[in-house]
Amino acid sequence: MDWLNQDPIIEKIQNKINNLRNAAYIADKGKDVIIQNSKAGIEKYTEFKIRAVDYTRFADFLEEILLDINCMKEEEIKQLEEAEQDLQEKRYEAYI
């Protein structure tokens, strides 16, 4: 996989994670604005709370994807380094 072409995608995912965490924070703080004892206020607070949890879960999910991508990237780099070392050893053997 060409990781150079993937970096903008990873950056977009990281931005999405940040946006979701910010939205979760705003949704959680929305309860402070809605301190009414009316039924509508309670429903609104519940809606904000549910959104905050959903945003946080989605951000966590995206972070797991980024961790998986990073592991794959590191594994591919390791394989390339091993292949380079093997090639150098074969060149050395051929030279001898």
C-alpha positions as a printed Julia matrix, in Angstrom:
96×3 Matrix{Float64}:
   0.0     0.0    0.0
   1.33    3.42  -0.88
   1.27    5.23   2.47
   2.21    8.58   0.97
  -1.2     8.68  -0.7
  -2.9     7.63   2.54
  -1.59   10.47   4.72
  -4.31   12.97   3.61
  -6.94   10.35   4.44
  -5.41    9.78   7.87
  -5.36   13.53   8.44
  -9.05   13.75   7.5
  -9.89   10.95   9.93
  -7.93   12.71  12.68
  -9.84   15.94  11.94
 -13.11   14.01  12.09
 -12.09   12.58  15.48
 -11.33   16.07  16.77
 -14.64   17.39  15.43
 -16.54   14.54  17.06
 -14.79   15.07  20.4
 -15.56   18.8   20.19
 -19.19   18.04  19.34
 -19.38   15.62  22.27
 -17.96   18.3   24.57
 -20.43   20.89  23.29
 -23.31   18.43  23.58
 -22.28   17.6   27.13
 -22.01   21.3   28.03
 -25.41   21.92  26.43
 -26.96   20.59  29.61
 -25.74   23.71  31.42
 -27.69   25.87  28.99
 -30.83   23.78  29.34
 -31.5    24.02  33.04
 -35.23   24.15  32.8
 -37.68   21.98  34.66
 -39.98   21.76  31.7
 -40.58   18.55  29.79
 -39.07   20.11  26.65
 -35.92   21.04  28.57
 -35.53   17.52  29.93
 -36.03   16.02  26.46
 -33.49   18.43  25.01
 -30.97   17.57  27.73
 -31.47   13.85  27.07
 -30.95   14.41  23.34
 -27.69   16.29  24.01
 -26.49   13.55  26.34
 -27.23   10.82  23.78
 -25.41   12.78  21.08
 -22.39   13.26  23.33
 -22.17    9.51  23.93
 -22.64    8.73  20.22
 -20.0    11.25  19.15
 -17.54    9.88  21.69
 -18.14    6.28  20.59
 -17.67    7.19  16.94
 -14.46    9.09  17.72
 -13.19    6.06  19.67
 -14.05    3.83  16.71
 -12.12    6.08  14.31
  -9.15    6.11  16.69
  -9.13    2.31  16.65
  -9.07    2.41  12.85
  -6.12    4.81  12.93
  -4.29    2.52  15.36
  -4.89   -0.42  13.02
  -3.63    1.63  10.07
  -0.55    2.62  12.05
   0.15   -1.03  12.95
  -0.21   -2.04   9.31
   2.09    0.8    8.3
   4.72   -0.22  10.85
   4.48   -3.88   9.77
   4.93   -2.91   6.12
   7.95   -0.76   6.99
   9.41   -3.66   8.98
   8.91   -6.01   6.02
  10.58   -3.52   3.67
  13.55   -3.16   6.02
  13.88   -6.94   6.27
  13.7    -7.25   2.48
  16.39   -4.58   2.09
  18.62   -6.36   4.6
  18.08   -9.68   2.82
  18.93   -8.06  -0.51
  22.11   -6.56   0.94
  23.13   -9.97   2.3
  22.54  -11.6   -1.09
  24.56   -8.88  -2.82
  27.36   -9.4   -0.33
  27.27  -13.18  -0.92
  27.25  -12.64  -4.68
  30.21  -10.27  -4.38
  32.24  -12.86  -2.47
